[in-house]
Amino acid sequence: MDYVSALVPPVVMAVFFIGLVRTIIKSQGGPNKAKEDAAVDAALARDQADPHAGPDLRLTSAFG
């Protein structure tokens, strides 16, 4: 019966992992897809409009 107790945790983790992956796949798209796509397009347009602006370094000044 030791083999049963050795196999139960991996099987349970596999079932939960499969459920997580299915949830992630099913939640792609939907009503917020257009809003998410618009946010990504706006960020890309901002980046392409001023390629010499560089990254926002406000966070690093708090550590220096």
PDBQT receptor file of N, H, CA, C and O in Angstrom, charges set to zero:
ATOM      1  N   MET A   1       0.811  -1.203   0.000  1.00  0.00    +0.000 N 
ATOM      2  CA  MET A   1       0.000   0.000   0.000  1.00  0.00    +0.000 C 
ATOM      3  C   MET A   1       0.852   1.265   0.000  1.00  0.00    +0.000 C 
ATOM      4  O   MET A   1       0.322   2.369  -0.128  1.00  0.00    +0.000 OA
ATOM      5  N   ASP A   2       2.166   1.114   0.143  1.00  0.00    +0.000 N 
ATOM      6  H   ASP A   2       2.597   0.218   0.247  1.00  0.00    +0.000 HD
ATOM      7  CA  ASP A   2       3.019   2.294   0.099  1.00  0.00    +0.000 C 
ATOM      8  C   ASP A   2       3.007   2.941  -1.287  1.00  0.00    +0.000 C 
ATOM      9  O   ASP A   2       3.166   4.155  -1.413  1.00  0.00    +0.000 OA
ATOM     10  N   TYR A   3       2.819   2.128  -2.317  1.00  0.00    +0.000 N 
ATOM     11  H   TYR A   3       2.690   1.142  -2.215  1.00  0.00    +0.000 HD
ATOM     12  CA  TYR A   3       2.804   2.688  -3.664  1.00  0.00    +0.000 C 
ATOM     13  C   TYR A   3       1.611   3.605  -3.863  1.00  0.00    +0.000 C 
ATOM     14  O   TYR A   3       1.701   4.573  -4.619  1.00  0.00    +0.000 OA
ATOM     15  N   VAL A   4       0.483   3.321  -3.196  1.00  0.00    +0.000 N 
ATOM     16  H   VAL A   4       0.409   2.535  -2.583  1.00  0.00    +0.000 HD
ATOM     17  CA  VAL A   4      -0.695   4.183  -3.320  1.00  0.00    +0.000 C 
ATOM     18  C   VAL A   4      -0.403   5.545  -2.687  1.00  0.00    +0.000 C 
ATOM     19  O   VAL A   4      -0.701   6.582  -3.279  1.00  0.00    +0.000 OA
ATOM     20  N   SER A   5       0.169   5.541  -1.506  1.00  0.00    +0.000 N 
ATOM     21  H   SER A   5       0.411   4.698  -1.026  1.00  0.00    +0.000 HD
ATOM     22  CA  SER A   5       0.471   6.809  -0.850  1.00  0.00    +0.000 C 
ATOM     23  C   SER A   5       1.566   7.571  -1.592  1.00  0.00    +0.000 C 
ATOM     24  O   SER A   5       1.644   8.794  -1.480  1.00  0.00    +0.000 OA
ATOM     25  N   ALA A   6       2.406   6.875  -2.342  1.00  0.00    +0.000 N 
ATOM     26  H   ALA A   6       2.343   5.881  -2.432  1.00  0.00    +0.000 HD
ATOM     27  CA  ALA A   6       3.437   7.543  -3.127  1.00  0.00    +0.000 C 
ATOM     28  C   ALA A   6       2.870   8.143  -4.410  1.00  0.00    +0.000 C 
ATOM     29  O   ALA A   6       3.404   9.131  -4.915  1.00  0.00    +0.000 OA
ATOM     30  N   LEU A   7       1.800   7.562  -4.942  1.00  0.00    +0.000 N 
ATOM     31  H   LEU A   7       1.367   6.759  -4.531  1.00  0.00    +0.000 HD
ATOM     32  CA  LEU A   7       1.238   8.040  -6.203  1.00  0.00    +0.000 C 
ATOM     33  C   LEU A   7       0.153   9.100  -6.029  1.00  0.00    +0.000 C 
ATOM     34  O   LEU A   7      -0.118   9.850  -6.966  1.00  0.00    +0.000 OA
ATOM     35  N   VAL A   8      -0.464   9.181  -4.873  1.00  0.00    +0.000 N 
ATOM     36  H   VAL A   8      -0.244   8.572  -4.112  1.00  0.00    +0.000 HD
ATOM     37  CA  VAL A   8      -1.581  10.107  -4.688  1.00  0.00    +0.000 C 
ATOM     38  C   VAL A   8      -1.155  11.572  -4.845  1.00  0.00    +0.000 C 
ATOM     39  O   VAL A   8      -1.818  12.293  -5.591  1.00  0.00    +0.000 OA
ATOM     40  N   PRO A   9      -0.098  12.055  -4.194  1.00  0.00    +0.000 N 
ATOM     41  CA  PRO A   9       0.242  13.482  -4.358  1.00  0.00    +0.000 C 
ATOM     42  C   PRO A   9       0.533  13.905  -5.803  1.00  0.00    +0.000 C 
ATOM     43  O   PRO A   9       0.041  14.954  -6.219  1.00  0.00    +0.000 OA
ATOM     44  N   PRO A  10       1.302  13.148  -6.587  1.00  0.00    +0.000 N 
ATOM     45  CA  PRO A  10       1.516  13.578  -7.972  1.00  0.00    +0.000 C 
ATOM     46  C   PRO A  10       0.234  13.574  -8.804  1.00  0.00    +0.000 C 
ATOM     47  O   PRO A  10       0.045  14.435  -9.663  1.00  0.00    +0.000 OA
ATOM     48  N   VAL A  11      -0.631  12.616  -8.552  1.00  0.00    +0.000 N 
ATOM     49  H   VAL A  11      -0.477  11.916  -7.854  1.00  0.00    +0.000 HD
ATOM     50  CA  VAL A  11      -1.890  12.564  -9.303  1.00  0.00    +0.000 C 
ATOM     51  C   VAL A  11      -2.761  13.761  -8.947  1.00  0.00    +0.000 C 
ATOM     52  O   VAL A  11      -3.361  14.375  -9.829  1.00  0.00    +0.000 OA
ATOM     53  N   VAL A  12      -2.836  14.095  -7.675  1.00  0.00    +0.000 N 
ATOM     54  H   VAL A  12      -2.349  13.596  -6.958  1.00  0.00    +0.000 HD
ATOM     55  CA  VAL A  12      -3.633  15.250  -7.251  1.00  0.00    +0.000 C 
ATOM     56  C   VAL A  12      -3.054  16.533  -7.850  1.00  0.00    +0.000 C 
ATOM     57  O   VAL A  12      -3.804  17.379  -8.337  1.00  0.00    +0.000 OA
ATOM     58  N   MET A  13      -1.727  16.685  -7.819  1.00  0.00    +0.000 N 
ATOM     59  H   MET A  13      -1.118  15.997  -7.423  1.00  0.00    +0.000 HD
ATOM     60  CA  MET A  13      -1.113  17.881  -8.400  1.00  0.00    +0.000 C 
ATOM     61  C   MET A  13      -1.353  17.945  -9.909  1.00  0.00    +0.000 C 
ATOM     62  O   MET A  13      -1.573  19.028 -10.451  1.00  0.00    +0.000 OA
ATOM     63  N   ALA A  14      -1.314  16.820 -10.578  1.00  0.00    +0.000 N 
ATOM     64  H   ALA A  14      -1.136  15.940 -10.137  1.00  0.00    +0.000 HD
ATOM     65  CA  ALA A  14      -1.557  16.793 -12.021  1.00  0.00    +0.000 C 
ATOM     66  C   ALA A  14      -2.983  17.217 -12.341  1.00  0.00    +0.000 C 
ATOM     67  O   ALA A  14      -3.213  17.960 -13.295  1.00  0.00    +0.000 OA
ATOM     68  N   VAL A  15      -3.939  16.749 -11.547  1.00  0.00    +0.000 N 
ATOM     69  H   VAL A  15      -3.752  16.145 -10.771  1.00  0.00    +0.000 HD
ATOM     70  CA  VAL A  15      -5.343  17.117 -11.769  1.00  0.00    +0.000 C 
ATOM     71  C   VAL A  15      -5.523  18.619 -11.577  1.00  0.00    +0.000 C 
ATOM     72  O   VAL A  15      -6.179  19.269 -12.392  1.00  0.00    +0.000 OA
ATOM     73  N   PHE A  16      -4.957  19.175 -10.523  1.00  0.00    +0.000 N 
ATOM     74  H   PHE A  16      -4.424  18.647  -9.862  1.00  0.00    +0.000 HD
ATOM     75  CA  PHE A  16      -5.085  20.611 -10.295  1.00  0.00    +0.000 C 
ATOM     76  C   PHE A  16      -4.360  21.416 -11.374  1.00  0.00    +0.000 C 
ATOM     77  O   PHE A  16      -4.843  22.474 -11.778  1.00  0.00    +0.000 OA
ATOM     78  N   PHE A  17      -3.221  20.938 -11.843  1.00  0.00    +0.000 N 
ATOM     79  H   PHE A  17      -2.828  20.078 -11.515  1.00  0.00    +0.000 HD
ATOM     80  CA  PHE A  17      -2.491  21.634 -12.897  1.00  0.00    +0.000 C 
ATOM     81  C   PHE A  17      -3.291  21.646 -14.187  1.00  0.00    +0.000 C 
ATOM     82  O   PHE A  17      -3.358  22.670 -14.866  1.00  0.00    +0.000 OA
ATOM     83  N   ILE A  18      -3.896  20.522 -14.531  1.00  0.00    +0.000 N 
ATOM     84  H   ILE A  18      -3.842  19.690 -13.980  1.00  0.00    +0.000 HD
ATOM     85  CA  ILE A  18      -4.729  20.457 -15.736  1.00  0.00    +0.000 C 
ATOM     86  C   ILE A  18      -5.903  21.420 -15.605  1.00  0.00    +0.000 C 
ATOM     87  O   ILE A  18      -6.256  22.100 -16.568  1.00  0.00    +0.000 OA
ATOM     88  N   GLY A  19      -6.506  21.482 -14.426  1.00  0.00    +0.000 N 
ATOM     89  H   GLY A  19      -6.219  20.930 -13.643  1.00  0.00    +0.000 HD
ATOM     90  CA  GLY A  19      -7.601  22.432 -14.203  1.00  0.00    +0.000 C 
ATOM     91  C   GLY A  19      -7.143  23.867 -14.346  1.00  0.00    +0.000 C 
ATOM     92  O   GLY A  19      -7.867  24.694 -14.902  1.00  0.00    +0.000 OA
ATOM     93  N   LEU A  20      -5.949  24.179 -13.853  1.00  0.00    +0.000 N 
ATOM     94  H   LEU A  20      -5.361  23.508 -13.403  1.00  0.00    +0.000 HD
ATOM     95  CA  LEU A  20      -5.407  25.528 -13.973  1.00  0.00    +0.000 C 
ATOM     96  C   LEU A  20      -5.170  25.901 -15.433  1.00  0.00    +0.000 C 
ATOM     97  O   LEU A  20      -5.518  27.000 -15.864  1.00  0.00    +0.000 OA
ATOM     98  N   VAL A  21      -4.583  24.991 -16.183  1.00  0.00    +0.000 N 
ATOM     99  H   VAL A  21      -4.300  24.098 -15.833  1.00  0.00    +0.000 HD
ATOM    100  CA  VAL A  21      -4.323  25.254 -17.600  1.00  0.00    +0.000 C 
ATOM    101  C   VAL A  21      -5.628  25.437 -18.359  1.00  0.00    +0.000 C 
ATOM    102  O   VAL A  21      -5.725  26.324 -19.207  1.00  0.00    +0.000 OA
ATOM    103  N   ARG A  22      -6.624  24.626 -18.075  1.00  0.00    +0.000 N 
ATOM    104  H   ARG A  22      -6.546  23.906 -17.386  1.00  0.00    +0.000 HD
ATOM    105  CA  ARG A  22      -7.926  24.770 -18.752  1.00  0.00    +0.000 C 
ATOM    106  C   ARG A  22      -8.567  26.107 -18.424  1.00  0.00    +0.000 C 
ATOM    107  O   ARG A  22      -9.161  26.744 -19.294  1.00  0.00    +0.000 OA
ATOM    108  N   THR A  23      -8.448  26.538 -17.164  1.00  0.00    +0.000 N 
ATOM    109  H   THR A  23      -7.966  26.020 -16.458  1.00  0.00    +0.000 HD
ATOM    110  CA  THR A  23      -9.012  27.827 -16.770  1.00  0.00    +0.000 C 
ATOM    111  C   THR A  23      -8.315  28.972 -17.488  1.00  0.00    +0.000 C 
ATOM    112  O   THR A  23      -8.968  29.908 -17.950  1.00  0.00    +0.000 OA
ATOM    113  N   ILE A  24      -6.997  28.900 -17.585  1.00  0.00    +0.000 N 
ATOM    114  H   ILE A  24      -6.466  28.140 -17.210  1.00  0.00    +0.000 HD
ATOM    115  CA  ILE A  24      -6.245  29.947 -18.278  1.00  0.00    +0.000 C 
ATOM    116  C   ILE A  24      -6.635  29.995 -19.748  1.00  0.00    +0.000 C 
ATOM    117  O   ILE A  24      -6.829  31.076 -20.304  1.00  0.00    +0.000 OA
ATOM    118  N   ILE A  25      -6.749  28.844 -20.373  1.00  0.00    +0.000 N 
ATOM    119  H   ILE A  25      -6.591  27.966 -19.921  1.00  0.00    +0.000 HD
ATOM    120  CA  ILE A  25      -7.096  28.806 -21.792  1.00  0.00    +0.000 C 
ATOM    121  C   ILE A  25      -8.507  29.326 -22.026  1.00  0.00    +0.000 C 
ATOM    122  O   ILE A  25      -8.746  30.066 -22.981  1.00  0.00    +0.000 OA
ATOM    123  N   LYS A  26      -9.440  28.947 -21.165  1.00  0.00    +0.000 N 
ATOM    124  H   LYS A  26      -9.246  28.346 -20.390  1.00  0.00    +0.000 HD
ATOM    125  CA  LYS A  26     -10.822  29.401 -21.338  1.00  0.00    +0.000 C 
ATOM    126  C   LYS A  26     -10.982  30.881 -21.079  1.00  0.00    +0.000 C 
ATOM    127  O   LYS A  26     -11.885  31.503 -21.638  1.00  0.00    +0.000 OA
ATOM    128  N   SER A  27     -10.133  31.469 -20.248  1.00  0.00    +0.000 N 
ATOM    129  H   SER A  27      -9.399  30.964 -19.794  1.00  0.00    +0.000 HD
ATOM    130  CA  SER A  27     -10.284  32.886 -19.923  1.00  0.00    +0.000 C 
ATOM    131  C   SER A  27      -9.634  33.795 -20.958  1.00  0.00    +0.000 C 
ATOM    132  O   SER A  27      -9.766  35.016 -20.869  1.00  0.00    +0.000 OA
ATOM    133  N   GLN A  28      -8.941  33.231 -21.930  1.00  0.00    +0.000 N 
ATOM    134  H   GLN A  28      -8.834  32.239 -22.003  1.00  0.00    +0.000 HD
ATOM    135  CA  GLN A  28      -8.354  34.048 -22.985  1.00  0.00    +0.000 C 
ATOM    136  C   GLN A  28      -9.451  34.567 -23.886  1.00  0.00    +0.000 C 
ATOM    137  O   GLN A  28     -10.392  33.844 -24.215  1.00  0.00    +0.000 OA
ATOM    138  N   GLY A  29      -9.332  35.803 -24.280  1.00  0.00    +0.000 N 
ATOM    139  H   GLY A  29      -8.567  36.390 -24.013  1.00  0.00    +0.000 HD
ATOM    140  CA  GLY A  29     -10.358  36.402 -25.129  1.00  0.00    +0.000 C 
ATOM    141  C   GLY A  29     -11.498  36.916 -24.279  1.00  0.00    +0.000 C 
ATOM    142  O   GLY A  29     -11.269  37.489 -23.214  1.00  0.00    +0.000 OA
ATOM    143  N   GLY A  30     -12.701  36.723 -24.725  1.00  0.00    +0.000 N 
ATOM    144  H   GLY A  30     -12.887  36.257 -25.590  1.00  0.00    +0.000 HD
ATOM    145  CA  GLY A  30     -13.860  37.163 -23.966  1.00  0.00    +0.000 C 
ATOM    146  C   GLY A  30     -14.097  38.656 -24.084  1.00  0.00    +0.000 C 
ATOM    147  O   GLY A  30     -13.584  39.304 -24.996  1.00  0.00    +0.000 OA
ATOM    148  N   PRO A  31     -14.875  39.202 -23.159  1.00  0.00    +0.000 N 
ATOM    149  CA  PRO A  31     -15.268  40.612 -23.264  1.00  0.00    +0.000 C 
ATOM    150  C   PRO A  31     -14.126  41.607 -23.064  1.00  0.00    +0.000 C 
ATOM    151  O   PRO A  31     -14.222  42.741 -23.535  1.00  0.00    +0.000 OA
ATOM    152  N   ASN A  32     -13.064  41.225 -22.389  1.00  0.00    +0.000 N 
ATOM    153  H   ASN A  32     -12.986  40.304 -22.006  1.00  0.00    +0.000 HD
ATOM    154  CA  ASN A  32     -11.965  42.154 -22.137  1.00  0.00    +0.000 C 
ATOM    155  C   ASN A  32     -10.862  42.083 -23.189  1.00  0.00    +0.000 C 
ATOM    156  O   ASN A  32      -9.870  42.805 -23.098  1.00  0.00    +0.000 OA
ATOM    157  N   LYS A  33     -11.032  41.217 -24.187  1.00  0.00    +0.000 N 
ATOM    158  H   LYS A  33     -11.839  40.630 -24.261  1.00  0.00    +0.000 HD
ATOM    159  CA  LYS A  33      -9.977  41.046 -25.182  1.00  0.00    +0.000 C 
ATOM    160  C   LYS A  33      -9.687  42.353 -25.920  1.00  0.00    +0.000 C 
ATOM    161  O   LYS A  33      -8.522  42.696 -26.120  1.00  0.00    +0.000 OA
ATOM    162  N   ALA A  34     -10.705  43.074 -26.322  1.00  0.00    +0.000 N 
ATOM    163  H   ALA A  34     -11.651  42.796 -26.159  1.00  0.00    +0.000 HD
ATOM    164  CA  ALA A  34     -10.494  44.320 -27.065  1.00  0.00    +0.000 C 
ATOM    165  C   ALA A  34      -9.780  45.347 -26.200  1.00  0.00    +0.000 C 
ATOM    166  O   ALA A  34      -8.912  46.070 -26.689  1.00  0.00    +0.000 OA
ATOM    167  N   LYS A  35     -10.135  45.421 -24.913  1.00  0.00    +0.000 N 
ATOM    168  H   LYS A  35     -10.840  44.834 -24.516  1.00  0.00    +0.000 HD
ATOM    169  CA  LYS A  35      -9.493  46.384 -24.022  1.00  0.00    +0.000 C 
ATOM    170  C   LYS A  35      -8.024  46.026 -23.809  1.00  0.00    +0.000 C 
ATOM    171  O   LYS A  35      -7.167  46.909 -23.793  1.00  0.00    +0.000 OA
ATOM    172  N   GLU A  36      -7.729  44.740 -23.647  1.00  0.00    +0.000 N 
ATOM    173  H   GLU A  36      -8.426  44.023 -23.660  1.00  0.00    +0.000 HD
ATOM    174  CA  GLU A  36      -6.344  44.310 -23.457  1.00  0.00    +0.000 C 
ATOM    175  C   GLU A  36      -5.527  44.571 -24.723  1.00  0.00    +0.000 C 
ATOM    176  O   GLU A  36      -4.388  45.032 -24.647  1.00  0.00    +0.000 OA
ATOM    177  N   ASP A  37      -6.108  44.277 -25.879  1.00  0.00    +0.000 N 
ATOM    178  H   ASP A  37      -7.034  43.902 -25.940  1.00  0.00    +0.000 HD
ATOM    179  CA  ASP A  37      -5.408  44.527 -27.141  1.00  0.00    +0.000 C 
ATOM    180  C   ASP A  37      -5.144  46.014 -27.330  1.00  0.00    +0.000 C 
ATOM    181  O   ASP A  37      -4.076  46.396 -27.807  1.00  0.00    +0.000 OA
ATOM    182  N   ALA A  38      -6.103  46.857 -26.962  1.00  0.00    +0.000 N 
ATOM    183  H   ALA A  38      -6.971  46.547 -26.575  1.00  0.00    +0.000 HD
ATOM    184  CA  ALA A  38      -5.929  48.302 -27.102  1.00  0.00    +0.000 C 
ATOM    185  C   ALA A  38      -4.818  48.805 -26.185  1.00  0.00    +0.000 C 
ATOM    186  O   ALA A  38      -4.054  49.690 -26.571  1.00  0.00    +0.000 OA
ATOM    187  N   ALA A  39      -4.718  48.251 -24.979  1.00  0.00    +0.000 N 
ATOM    188  H   ALA A  39      -5.339  47.532 -24.666  1.00  0.00    +0.000 HD
ATOM    189  CA  ALA A  39      -3.668  48.667 -24.050  1.00  0.00    +0.000 C 
ATOM    190  C   ALA A  39      -2.296  48.286 -24.586  1.00  0.00    +0.000 C 
ATOM    191  O   ALA A  39      -1.352  49.070 -24.484  1.00  0.00    +0.000 OA
ATOM    192  N   VAL A  40      -2.175  47.098 -25.153  1.00  0.00    +0.000 N 
ATOM    193  H   VAL A  40      -2.941  46.461 -25.236  1.00  0.00    +0.000 HD
ATOM    194  CA  VAL A  40      -0.895  46.667 -25.728  1.00  0.00    +0.000 C 
ATOM    195  C   VAL A  40      -0.543  47.517 -26.941  1.00  0.00    +0.000 C 
ATOM    196  O   VAL A  40       0.609  47.919 -27.104  1.00  0.00    +0.000 OA
ATOM    197  N   ASP A  41      -1.529  47.795 -27.796  1.00  0.00    +0.000 N 
ATOM    198  H   ASP A  41      -2.465  47.469 -27.664  1.00  0.00    +0.000 HD
ATOM    199  CA  ASP A  41      -1.271  48.626 -28.966  1.00  0.00    +0.000 C 
ATOM    200  C   ASP A  41      -0.837  50.033 -28.571  1.00  0.00    +0.000 C 
ATOM    201  O   ASP A  41       0.042  50.612 -29.209  1.00  0.00    +0.000 OA
ATOM    202  N   ALA A  42      -1.448  50.587 -27.523  1.00  0.00    +0.000 N 
ATOM    203  H   ALA A  42      -2.162  50.117 -27.005  1.00  0.00    +0.000 HD
ATOM    204  CA  ALA A  42      -1.077  51.921 -27.060  1.00  0.00    +0.000 C 
ATOM    205  C   ALA A  42       0.350  51.928 -26.511  1.00  0.00    +0.000 C 
ATOM    206  O   ALA A  42       1.110  52.864 -26.759  1.00  0.00    +0.000 OA
ATOM    207  N   ALA A  43       0.707  50.890 -25.773  1.00  0.00    +0.000 N 
ATOM    208  H   ALA A  43       0.090  50.129 -25.572  1.00  0.00    +0.000 HD
ATOM    209  CA  ALA A  43       2.069  50.817 -25.229  1.00  0.00    +0.000 C 
ATOM    210  C   ALA A  43       3.088  50.674 -26.352  1.00  0.00    +0.000 C 
ATOM    211  O   ALA A  43       4.150  51.295 -26.305  1.00  0.00    +0.000 OA
ATOM    212  N   LEU A  44       2.783  49.875 -27.349  1.00  0.00    +0.000 N 
ATOM    213  H   LEU A  44       1.920  49.370 -27.387  1.00  0.00    +0.000 HD
ATOM    214  CA  LEU A  44       3.703  49.726 -28.486  1.00  0.00    +0.000 C 
ATOM    215  C   LEU A  44       3.825  51.028 -29.271  1.00  0.00    +0.000 C 
ATOM    216  O   LEU A  44       4.919  51.394 -29.701  1.00  0.00    +0.000 OA
ATOM    217  N   ALA A  45       2.711  51.726 -29.460  1.00  0.00    +0.000 N 
ATOM    218  H   ALA A  45       1.823  51.428 -29.111  1.00  0.00    +0.000 HD
ATOM    219  CA  ALA A  45       2.747  52.989 -30.191  1.00  0.00    +0.000 C 
ATOM    220  C   ALA A  45       3.565  54.026 -29.426  1.00  0.00    +0.000 C 
ATOM    221  O   ALA A  45       4.321  54.790 -30.025  1.00  0.00    +0.000 OA
ATOM    222  N   ARG A  46       3.412  54.051 -28.096  1.00  0.00    +0.000 N 
ATOM    223  H   ARG A  46       2.798  53.430 -27.609  1.00  0.00    +0.000 HD
ATOM    224  CA  ARG A  46       4.183  54.977 -27.267  1.00  0.00    +0.000 C 
ATOM    225  C   ARG A  46       5.673  54.674 -27.381  1.00  0.00    +0.000 C 
ATOM    226  O   ARG A  46       6.497  55.585 -27.465  1.00  0.00    +0.000 OA
ATOM    227  N   ASP A  47       6.007  53.396 -27.384  1.00  0.00    +0.000 N 
ATOM    228  H   ASP A  47       5.337  52.656 -27.316  1.00  0.00    +0.000 HD
ATOM    229  CA  ASP A  47       7.406  52.989 -27.468  1.00  0.00    +0.000 C 
ATOM    230  C   ASP A  47       8.000  53.319 -28.837  1.00  0.00    +0.000 C 
ATOM    231  O   ASP A  47       9.153  53.740 -28.935  1.00  0.00    +0.000 OA
ATOM    232  N   GLN A  48       7.223  53.129 -29.870  1.00  0.00    +0.000 N 
ATOM    233  H   GLN A  48       6.287  52.786 -29.791  1.00  0.00    +0.000 HD
ATOM    234  CA  GLN A  48       7.720  53.384 -31.218  1.00  0.00    +0.000 C 
ATOM    235  C   GLN A  48       7.758  54.874 -31.535  1.00  0.00    +0.000 C 
ATOM    236  O   GLN A  48       8.532  55.294 -32.395  1.00  0.00    +0.000 OA
ATOM    237  N   ALA A  49       6.946  55.680 -30.866  1.00  0.00    +0.000 N 
ATOM    238  H   ALA A  49       6.317  55.339 -30.168  1.00  0.00    +0.000 HD
ATOM    239  CA  ALA A  49       6.903  57.113 -31.140  1.00  0.00    +0.000 C 
ATOM    240  C   ALA A  49       8.179  57.807 -30.663  1.00  0.00    +0.000 C 
ATOM    241  O   ALA A  49       8.648  58.743 -31.310  1.00  0.00    +0.000 OA
ATOM    242  N   ASP A  50       8.740  57.361 -29.547  1.00  0.00    +0.000 N 
ATOM    243  H   ASP A  50       8.358  56.601 -29.022  1.00  0.00    +0.000 HD
ATOM    244  CA  ASP A  50       9.941  57.985 -29.001  1.00  0.00    +0.000 C 
ATOM    245  C   ASP A  50      10.932  56.889 -28.606  1.00  0.00    +0.000 C 
ATOM    246  O   ASP A  50      11.040  56.552 -27.427  1.00  0.00    +0.000 OA
ATOM    247  N   PRO A  51      11.662  56.326 -29.587  1.00  0.00    +0.000 N 
ATOM    248  CA  PRO A  51      12.548  55.194 -29.275  1.00  0.00    +0.000 C 
ATOM    249  C   PRO A  51      13.753  55.577 -28.432  1.00  0.00    +0.000 C 
ATOM    250  O   PRO A  51      14.405  54.702 -27.861  1.00  0.00    +0.000 OA
ATOM    251  N   HIS A  52      14.067  56.876 -28.341  1.00  0.00    +0.000 N 
ATOM    252  H   HIS A  52      13.538  57.586 -28.805  1.00  0.00    +0.000 HD
ATOM    253  CA  HIS A  52      15.237  57.305 -27.571  1.00  0.00    +0.000 C 
ATOM    254  C   HIS A  52      14.888  57.693 -26.137  1.00  0.00    +0.000 C 
ATOM    255  O   HIS A  52      15.755  58.151 -25.393  1.00  0.00    +0.000 OA
ATOM    256  N   ALA A  53      13.638  57.515 -25.745  1.00  0.00    +0.000 N 
ATOM    257  H   ALA A  53      12.933  57.143 -26.349  1.00  0.00    +0.000 HD
ATOM    258  CA  ALA A  53      13.218  57.927 -24.403  1.00  0.00    +0.000 C 
ATOM    259  C   ALA A  53      13.840  57.029 -23.341  1.00  0.00    +0.000 C 
ATOM    260  O   ALA A  53      14.145  57.494 -22.243  1.00  0.00    +0.000 OA
ATOM    261  N   GLY A  54      14.029  55.764 -23.648  1.00  0.00    +0.000 N 
ATOM    262  H   GLY A  54      13.780  55.386 -24.540  1.00  0.00    +0.000 HD
ATOM    263  CA  GLY A  54      14.619  54.843 -22.682  1.00  0.00    +0.000 C 
ATOM    264  C   GLY A  54      13.596  54.404 -21.641  1.00  0.00    +0.000 C 
ATOM    265  O   GLY A  54      12.440  54.824 -21.680  1.00  0.00    +0.000 OA
ATOM    266  N   PRO A  55      14.024  53.565 -20.722  1.00  0.00    +0.000 N 
ATOM    267  CA  PRO A  55      13.101  53.068 -19.701  1.00  0.00    +0.000 C 
ATOM    268  C   PRO A  55      12.807  54.131 -18.657  1.00  0.00    +0.000 C 
ATOM    269  O   PRO A  55      13.557  55.094 -18.501  1.00  0.00    +0.000 OA
ATOM    270  N   ASP A  56      11.711  53.943 -17.950  1.00  0.00    +0.000 N 
ATOM    271  H   ASP A  56      11.102  53.161 -18.077  1.00  0.00    +0.000 HD
ATOM    272  CA  ASP A  56      11.331  54.847 -16.870  1.00  0.00    +0.000 C 
ATOM    273  C   ASP A  56      12.151  54.477 -15.636  1.00  0.00    +0.000 C 
ATOM    274  O   ASP A  56      11.992  53.382 -15.098  1.00  0.00    +0.000 OA
ATOM    275  N   LEU A  57      13.015  55.367 -15.187  1.00  0.00    +0.000 N 
ATOM    276  H   LEU A  57      13.144  56.257 -15.624  1.00  0.00    +0.000 HD
ATOM    277  CA  LEU A  57      13.955  55.045 -14.114  1.00  0.00    +0.000 C 
ATOM    278  C   LEU A  57      13.551  55.637 -12.765  1.00  0.00    +0.000 C 
ATOM    279  O   LEU A  57      14.395  55.779 -11.880  1.00  0.00    +0.000 OA
ATOM    280  N   ARG A  58      12.297  55.978 -12.597  1.00  0.00    +0.000 N 
ATOM    281  H   ARG A  58      11.611  55.862 -13.316  1.00  0.00    +0.000 HD
ATOM    282  CA  ARG A  58      11.878  56.565 -11.325  1.00  0.00    +0.000 C 
ATOM    283  C   ARG A  58      12.030  55.599 -10.170  1.00  0.00    +0.000 C 
ATOM    284  O   ARG A  58      12.322  56.027  -9.053  1.00  0.00    +0.000 OA
ATOM    285  N   LEU A  59      11.843  54.316 -10.400  1.00  0.00    +0.000 N 
ATOM    286  H   LEU A  59      11.606  53.968 -11.307  1.00  0.00    +0.000 HD
ATOM    287  CA  LEU A  59      11.938  53.338  -9.310  1.00  0.00    +0.000 C 
ATOM    288  C   LEU A  59      13.377  53.152  -8.838  1.00  0.00    +0.000 C 
ATOM    289  O   LEU A  59      13.612  52.895  -7.658  1.00  0.00    +0.000 OA
ATOM    290  N   THR A  60      14.336  53.279  -9.743  1.00  0.00    +0.000 N 
ATOM    291  H   THR A  60      14.145  53.488 -10.702  1.00  0.00    +0.000 HD
ATOM    292  CA  THR A  60      15.720  53.039  -9.330  1.00  0.00    +0.000 C 
ATOM    293  C   THR A  60      16.247  54.172  -8.468  1.00  0.00    +0.000 C 
ATOM    294  O   THR A  60      17.179  53.964  -7.692  1.00  0.00    +0.000 OA
ATOM    295  N   SER A  61      15.668  55.383  -8.584  1.00  0.00    +0.000 N 
ATOM    296  H   SER A  61      14.911  55.552  -9.215  1.00  0.00    +0.000 HD
ATOM    297  CA  SER A  61      16.167  56.487  -7.782  1.00  0.00    +0.000 C 
ATOM    298  C   SER A  61      15.846  56.294  -6.298  1.00  0.00    +0.000 C 
ATOM    299  O   SER A  61      16.514  56.882  -5.448  1.00  0.00    +0.000 OA
ATOM    300  N   ALA A  62      14.859  55.501  -5.980  1.00  0.00    +0.000 N 
ATOM    301  H   ALA A  62      14.316  55.024  -6.670  1.00  0.00    +0.000 HD
ATOM    302  CA  ALA A  62      14.518  55.252  -4.587  1.00  0.00    +0.000 C 
ATOM    303  C   ALA A  62      15.579  54.391  -3.908  1.00  0.00    +0.000 C 
ATOM    304  O   ALA A  62      15.707  54.419  -2.684  1.00  0.00    +0.000 OA
ATOM    305  N   PHE A  63      16.342  53.626  -4.690  1.00  0.00    +0.000 N 
ATOM    306  H   PHE A  63      16.238  53.604  -5.685  1.00  0.00    +0.000 HD
ATOM    307  CA  PHE A  63      17.341  52.729  -4.120  1.00  0.00    +0.000 C 
ATOM    308  C   PHE A  63      18.739  53.327  -4.139  1.00  0.00    +0.000 C 
ATOM    309  O   PHE A  63      19.657  52.764  -3.543  1.00  0.00    +0.000 OA
ATOM    310  N   GLY A  64      18.916  54.441  -4.802  1.00  0.00    +0.000 N 
ATOM    311  H   GLY A  64      18.170  54.900  -5.286  1.00  0.00    +0.000 HD
ATOM    312  CA  GLY A  64      20.259  54.959  -4.976  1.00  0.00    +0.000 C 
ATOM    313  C   GLY A  64      20.578  56.164  -4.166  1.00  0.00    +0.000 C 
ATOM    314  O   GLY A  64      21.692  56.681  -4.242  1.00  0.00    +0.000 OA
TER     315      GLY A  64
